[in-house]
């Protein structure tokens, strides 16, 4: 047996060394996350001073067993790794499928450039509209936990079907070297059915995951509240870790190994996301659903119209509100009265006095002040929401016109013979985000905090506006590059040459600038809509913020269609022909730059007059 130990002992020694190394590295990684300040009671050797307020959250959250959430055992950074892991894997799956989708439409489904771009934009837009469905169910009936769990299953089914449509004979298009691919109508239908199942599945995840992560931090605890803003930064960081792998490894697999593997790997990754989410179940804090927010909004509108002749009293304390310390809306704090949108205050005017007012009130004729303020809060968000649409249109060009522009450039890396896929340039957007998130969190915020005195350095609106300003330069960079590229085409008569001798890496600045703008605008948007949403509408308002991406995609499709119709008159090739060497793609980038400047001006005006919500008290 001596030979057995001679072989085994060195292996055990290596394993122990590896285990130590992994443990050391994990500690290094975890040290990057903000440390939680322990309550004073846990630092003191005596426990008699510990009160219930020190143990349980005050924001109404519950644990998995529907008991008040214990601060020491649930939530905060203990639960967040599972949520961040879920988001990282889900985004890897999503971007692994969507990053190269335009080229799949062109090369495998045999679609023209404009058709492929439109179909890709429409599908992407739908992925950001369906969150309204998931958010409504989460806020009204299911809660965020069960909404994420349920829609994840639909997501996995869609990913599996997409993989089959690209790998199983009879379902995948038939392709020939000499004349390309010829998909049947049935094959195209299967592909789009799978894609729109994914769009439905993501609708239950997108609006809930960020809000669910933020729910793990108690608003009434100053220590935990401080870390909530940091959570949104690391949440977006996790998104881009997944996007980094997708836009590099997965895109390379799709272009060099095959679409079956290229879609199959994201499908498996999505299954891993589901496992990661369920693994943290015992640690999560859950907000109770508060009933249909749309019903409450309709009640305020109807009651206001019914009482349109009623005069609102000068003393706002006479407006109707429940006498209890807590709001009548489950899972929501009371909201203090604000003076704008005074017409809706008519819904809270008590028309008929009664000794048992709270028992006899008709919710369609008289609403609480909190209910009225919920509607006002949503209305205030709409102008800010509208100004993000143009930004989303600019952002959407990474998956559309940036990729098309790259297909007419030299994609080889030096003299190595390695050709980088056009869609993989999105990796530089991701790297930009991964660079700017820690820079913002660890450098910009502390420096800005000293200058402005604001706890977050910049206000959420200042952060949003900064991103809108930066995005303008991305379109300018893309337009200048296209002018240079077309100049080479004309000087050397390269009109019918597919790959012009100008390196695709000249696209890096436009990707990098968009990544920087994302860190300010998209993360700021997530935090702003969560903080300014009524407590019982946070999923719905997160979904509302996501619809800007959808409308940005639809606006991109609309602009491309309008530009194509106008610019192709009298037999002209237009701005965006199949062969961009005959086009004027830079005109489209100039158009987006001008729209972005106008949009920034509108945002500044809207932000100047914004009124923040004023919550009252705690939920426990």
N, C-alpha and C positions, 0 to 999 in steps of 0.2 A: 504493500500500500504506500510505501515511501514515494514511489513515482507519482502517485495521485496528489500527495501534498506538495511535491516539488512543482507540479503544474498549477495547482489551485492557489497556493499562497501568493505567488506573484500577481495572479489575476485579482485576488481579493485586495491586495495592496493597491493595485491600479484603480480598482473600483472605488476604494475609500478615498483615494486622492482626488478622483474625478468628482465624487460626491461633495468633498470639501470645496472644490473649485466652483461647482455649480451653486452651492449654498452661499459662497462668498459673492458670486456674481449676482444672485437674486437679491442679496442684501443691498448690493450697490444700486440695483435697479429700483428696489422699493424705497431706497433713501431719497430718490428724486421726487417722490410724492410728498406733499405737505404733511408734517407730523401733526398728530392730534394732540391738543393740550388736554391733559388729564384733569378731571374736576379736582378742586382743592381737597374734597373729602377723600379721594383715593390716595392723595399724597400724605394725608395726615394719618398717623398710626391709630387714632381713635375713630370709631365709626358712629358714635352716638349723635354727631352733628349732621349726619346724612339724612336728608329729607326726601320725600317722594318727588319733589321738584327736581332734585339732583339725579334721580334714577330714570324717570319717564319723560318722554317728549311732550311738548305742549302744543304741537301743531295738529293733533288729532290722529296721527298715524298709529297703525296697529301692526302687530307681528303676524306671522303666518297663522297663528291660532286665534286671531281676532282679539287678542289682549292688547292693552296699551303697550306701545313699543318701548322696550328698555334701552336706554342710551348706550349702556355698556355692552350689550349683547347683540344689538342690531344696528344697521345703518352706518352712516358716515363712511370713512375709508375702508372699513371692514367689508362692506357689501359692494363697494364700487368696482373692485377688480373684476368681479363676475359680470357686471353690467358693461364695463369697458371692454372686456374680452368678447362679450356677445356682439357689441357694436363693431369691433375690429374685424371679427370673422364675417359678420353680415355684410359689411362694406367691401371686404375682399371679394365675397361672392357677387355682390352687385356690380362693382366696377370691373371685376374679371369678366363679367358677361357683357357689360355695356360699353367698355372702353373701345372695343374693336368692332362694335355692332354695325357701324356704318359700312365698314369694309365687308362684313359678312353679307349684308344686304346687297352690296354691289357685286361681289365676286361669287357668292353662292346662290343668292336669290335672283341674280341677274337684273338688278334695278339700276336705273340711271342715277347720276349724282344728285339731281334735285329731288327725285323720288325717294332715294335712300336717305337723304338728309331730312326730308319732311317726315318720313316714317319713323326715323330715329328720334326726332324732336317730339313728335306726337306721343310716342311710347314713353319717352322720358318725362314729358309733361304729365301723362296719366299717372306715372309713379308718384308724382307730387300732388295730385288731386285726390287720389284714393285715401291719403291720410285723414281727410275730413270724415270718412266713414269710420275708420278705426278710432279716431279721436272722440267722435260722438259716442260710440259704444263704450269707450273707456271711461269718459266722464259721467255718462248717464247710468250705465247698467253693470258693465263687467269689471270695471277697475283696470288700472294699467297692467297689473301682473297677468291677469287672464286674457286680456286683449293681445298682449305680446305673445303669450303661449299659443293661443288659438291661431292667429294669423301666421305664425312661424311655420305651422304645418302646411298651410296653403302655399307658402313660399317654397318649401322643400319640394312639394309636388310639382310646382311649376318648373323649378330648376331641373328636376329629374326628367320631366317631359321634354324640356329643351335639349338636354343631353341626348335623349333618344332620337330626337328629330335631326340631330347632326351626326349620328353614328350608326343607326340601324338601317340596313338596306331596305328600301321601300319608303322609309320616312325621310331619309336625307336626299337632297337633290342629286340627280345624275349629272356628272361632269365629264367633259371630254377636253383633251389637251388642245385640240385644234379650234374648237368653237365655244369653249366655256361651259357653264352649267345651265341646265334647263329644268327648273323645278316645276312640278305640277301644281295646280291650284290647291289640291289636298295637302301637299307637302308644305306649301306656304301657309295654309290655314293652321296646320299643326304647330308650326313655328310661332305664329302670332298668338295662338291660343296659349301656348306655354309662356310667352312673354307677358301676356296680360294677366295670367295667373300670378306671375311674379309681381306684377304691378299691384294686384289686389293684396297679395301677401305683405308686400312692403308697406302698404297703407296702414296696417295695424302695428307696425314696428316703428317706423320713422317718427310719428308724433309722440310716441309713448316712452321710448327709451331715454331720451334726454330729460324729459320731465320726471321719469321714474328715478333716474340717477339723482336729480336735484331733490326729489322727495326724501332722499336718504339723509338730508341735512336739515336740522330743525331751525326754522326761521326765528324762533323765540330764543334760541341759544346763540349768543354773540360769537362764541368760538366757532361753532359749526356754520353759522351764517357767513363768516369770513371765508370759509373754505369753499362755499358753494360757487362763487365766481371762479375760483381756481379749477373746480370740477369741470366747468364748461370748456375751459382751455384744454384740459387733458382729455376730455371727451372728443373734441375735434382732433386732437393729436392721435387718438386711437383710430378714428375714422381714416386718417391719412396713412397710418401704418398699413392698414388693409389695402388702401388705394395704391400704396407704393409697391406692394407685392403684386397686385393685380395688373398695374400698368407696365410692369417689367416682366416678371416671370410668366404670368398667365398669358399676356399678349404674345410673348415669344413662343409659348407652347402652341397657341392657336395658329400662328403663322408658319411654324416649322415642324410641328408634330401632327397637328390636326385639330379640327373643331370639336370632335368628340371628347378628346382629352381636355381641350380648352374650355369646354362647358362643364365637363364632368368634375374637374377639380373644384371649381366654385360651388358645385352642388354638394360635394362632400364637406366643404368648408362651412356651408350654411347649416348642415347637420351638426357640425361641431359647435356652431353658434347656439343652437337650441340646447345642446348638452350643457354648455357653459352657463346659459341663463338659468336652467333648472338647478344647477349645482349650488347656487347661492340662495335658494328659496328660504332656508331657515334664518338667513341674515337680513332679509329685506324688510323695510318699513313700507306699509301699504296705506294709501289714502282711500277712504270709503267713497264710492261713487255718489254723487249728489243729486241724481235724477236728471231728467232731460234739460240741458241748458237752453235748447232751442224753444222748448215749451215756455220756460220762464221769460225768454226774450219776447216771444209772441204775446205773453200775458201783459208785459209792460206796454208794448205797442198798442194792443187792443184797449187796455185801460186808459191810456193817454188819449186815444181817439174818443172813447166814450165820455171822458171828462174834459173835452177840449174847451167847453164853455166855463169850466170851473176855474176860479182864480186861485193861484198858488199863494198861500199865506206868507207874509214877510218873515215871520218867525218860523224857520225851517224845523225847529224842534216839534212843531205841530204835525209834521208829516208822519205817516204811519211807519212804525217799526216795532218789532216784537219786544216785549219787556224783558225777556231772558237775556243773560249776558252773552249767550251764544246765538249765532245766526240760525234762522229757521231752515237754511239750506245746509244739508249734511256735508261736512268736510270743508266748510267755508267760514272764514271770519266775517264779521260785520264790516261794512264799508261806510266811511263818513261821507256826509253830503258834500257835493261840489256844485258850483254855480253854473257851469256851462251846460248846454243842451237842456235849458230850463223847461222846454215843452214836456219832456218826459217826467218832470217832477209832478205833473198833473196825475200821473198814475199812483202816486203815494198820498194824494189828498184824501182825507177821510170825509166822505160825503154824508154817510149815515152813522151817527154815534150809537154805541151800544155798550152795555156793561160787560158783555162777553164778546168783545170785538174780535179777539184772536180765534174764537170758535166759530163766529158767524161770517167772517170776511169772505167775499167772493174774489178769488185770485184773479179773475178776468176783469174785475172792476176796481180793485184796490190792491196795490203791491207794496212790499216793504221798500224802504230807502235802499237797503242793500241790493235788492233785486233791480231797482232802477239804476243804481251805480254800476252794477254788472254790465248792463247794456251800454251805459256811457263809456265804460272802460274799453269795451270792444270797439265802439265807434271811434274813440280816440286813436286806437291802434291802426285804423284803416288808412289814413294818409301816410303814416310811416311805412306801412305794408306796401302801399302803391309805389313808393319811391325805390323799393328794392327790386321791382320787376325789371327795370332797365339793367341793373347790375347783374341780375340772373341771365339776361339775354347775352351780355358780354361774357359771363362765366360759361355759358353753354357753348360758346364757339370752340372751346377746347376739344369737345367731342365731335364737332362738325367741321367748320371751315378751316380751323387750324390743321386738322388731319388731312383735308383735301389739299391745302397748301403744301403740306409736307410730302404728299405723293408726287409732286412735281419738283422735288429737290433731291440732292444726292444724300442717300441714307446710309452710305458706307462709312465705317469708322476708320479713318486713315487709309492705310494700304493693307489692312488686316484681312479684307475680304468679308468681314462681318457686317451684315446689313441690319440696321436697327429698324424695327417696325415703326411706321409713322405714328401709330397711336401710343407707342411707348414714350413719346416725348412728354406725355402727361406726367411722367415720373418727376419732371422738374417742377411742376406745380406742387406735387406732393412733397418733394424735398424742401421747397420753399416754405410750405406750411410747417413741416417738422422743424425747420430752422427758426421760423418766426414765433411759434407758440412759446417755447421756453424763453426766447429773447423778450417777448412781450411780458410773460408771467414773472420773470426773474429780474429784468433790467428796466423795461419801459414803465411798468406799473410802479415800482418803488421810486424811480426818479420823478415820474409824473405826480405821485402822491405828495412828494415834498414840495412840488411847485404849486399844485392846485389845492392841496389839503383834502381832496376827496379820497375816501377809503379805497376805491378801485383805481386811483390814478386819473383815469378818464371816465367821464360819465358814459353810460351806455349809448346815448345819442351822439356824443363826441366820437366814440369809437366807430359807430356806424358811418358817420359822415367822412371820417378819415379814409375808410375803405372805399367809399364811393369816389373820392377824389383820386386815390391811387389807381383805380381801375381804368380811368381815362387813358393813362399812359400805356396800358397794355394794348389798347386798340391803335394808338399812335405807333407803337413799336411794330405791330403786325402790318400796318399799312405801309410804313417805311420799308420794311423787308420785302413786301410784294412789289413795290416800285423798283427796288434794286434787282429783284429776280426778273421782272419783265424787261428791264433795261438790258440784262444779259441775253434774254431771249431775242430781243430785236437786233442787238449789235452782232450777234452770231447766227441769226436766222435759225434758232432752235425751236421754232413753232411746233414742229411735230416730234420733238424729243421728249420722252416721258420724264427722265431725270436730268434736270438742268445741273450743270457743274457748279452748284453753290450748296454748301453743307447744310443739312437739315438742322444742325446745331445752332444756326443763326436764329432759330425759333425759340431758343431757351429763354431769352429776356422776356418775351411776351407771356410765356408760361410762368416764369418766376414772379413777375409783377402781379399776375392774377392771384398766385398763391399768397403773396403778401396782403393783397386786398381782402382775400377770404378771411384771414386771421382777424382783421378788424370788423368786417361787415357781417359775415355769416355767424361767427361766434358771438359777436355783439347782438345780433338779431336773436339768436337762441336765448341768451340771457335776458334780453329786454322783453321779449314776448312772454317768457316764463314769469318774470318779476311783475310785469304790469297786467298780466291776466288775472281775472278773479280766481280765487283759490279753486273753485269747482269747475273752472273752464280751462285749466292749464293745458290739457292735452289738445283741446279744440283750438286754442290760440297758437300752440306749437304747430298744429296742422295748418292753421291759417298762414303762419310764417313760411311753411314749406311750399304753399301754393304759389309763392312768388317764383320759385324755380320752375313750376309747371307753366305759369303764365309767361315767364321768360322764354321757355322753350317754344310755346305757342306763338309768342310775338316774333321769335326768330324765324319760325316757319312762315308766318304771315309776311314779314319783311322780305324774306327770300322770294316768296311767291310774287309779291307786288313788284319787286325790283326786276324779277325775271320777265314778267309780263311787259313792263314798260321798256326795259332795255333791249328786248329782242324784237321790237317793232322794225318793220322795213327790212327784215332779213338779217339784222345785226346779231352777232353771237351772244350779246348780253354781258352782264357783269360776271356771271358765274356759269360759264358753259362747261360741258364735260371736259374739254381741254382748256385748262385755265390759262394756257399760254396765249390764247386768243381773247381772254377776258380782261376784266378790270376789277378784280377782287378787292383791291385797295379802296375803291370807292365805297364798298360796303363797310369796310373798317372805319373809313372817315365818317360815314353815316352814324355808326354806333358811337363814335367818339363825340360827335355833336350832340346826340341824344343824351349821352352821359353827362355832358356839361350842363345842359338844360335841366336834367334830372337832379343834379347836385344843387342847383339854385332852388328848385322846388323843395328839396329836403331841408335846406337851411331855414326856409320860411316856415315849414311845417313844424320843425323841431323847436323853433323859437317860441311857439305858442302852445306847446304840448303841456297838458296838466297831468301830473302823476296821480295814481290811485292812493287812497289813504285808508289802509286797513285799521281796524280797531280791535284791541285785545288779542287773546289767544284762544285756542280751541280746547284746551284742557287746563 
